[in-house]
């Protein structure tokens, strides 16, 4: 069996198994590419949300998750979390976001999910604060998580994974 090099990767010439490195069998893009797209989209969404957190003077609370009070450490922690969650989102939605509306909708739902789990449950638990405290700050945090989701979902959809392709 001779192996050839086609536009999609290495494939067998005699109808044997084919390995295409740019697409998964489910039709989504290769997982490494999804990680790169998700990391960028998560970082950008986290940057927008981070500006909101900084403007509210709350970045030190993010830093407190790792025992610091530095806003710079808060930014690093926030961007790490946002980037990581962006990668997860990109991998979870691979091949499922058929238009920008679905991208934004899925991003908003994802942002709300992390507001509930992260902001309302995990963060207060780690900081030994009461959980599910719905106050003015919580509403601003929800708005930030939604903004993160809009940016994340839109970028995961629109970033082309190939020169002539779409995000999914």
C-alpha positions, 0 to 999 in steps of 0.5 A, a space after each residue: 500500500 503506497 501512501 500519498 500526500 493529498 490536500 487533507 493529509 496522508 491517505 492510502 492510494 488503494 482504498 485502504 484507511 484514510 487519515 485526514 489531519 484537518 477534519 475529525 470523522 464527525 466533520 468538525 475541525 481537528 482538535 488542535 485547531 479547535 484548541 487554538 481557536 478556543 484559546 484565542 476566543 476565550 482570551 478575547 472574551 476574558 479581556 472584555 470581561 476583565 475590563 468590566 471587572 477592573 472598572 468595578 474594582 473587583 480584580 483583587 477578588 479574582 486574585 484572592 482565589 490564589 491567595 493574592 490581592 494584586 490586580 496583576 495576579 487577578 488579571 493572570 488568573 482571570 485570563 487563564 480561566 477565560 482561556 481554559 473555558 474558551 478551549 472547552 467551549 470550542 471543543 464542545 461546540 465543534 461542528 455544531 455552530 452553523 451560523 453566528 446566531 447559534 454561536 452567540 446563543 451558545 456563548 450566552 448560555 455558556 456564560 450564564 452556566 459559568 456565572 452560576 457555577 463559578 461566580 455564584 458557587 465555586 468562587 464564594 466557596 473557595 473564598 469562604 463567602 456565602 453562595 448564591 448571593 444575588 445583589 447588584 454586584 452579582 448582576 454586573 457579574 452576570 452581564 460580564 459573563 454574558 459579554 464573555 459568552 457573546 464574544 466567545 461564541 461569535 469568535 469561535 464561529 467566525 474564525 476560519 480554520 482554513 483559508 477558505 473555511 468558516 469556524 465550523 
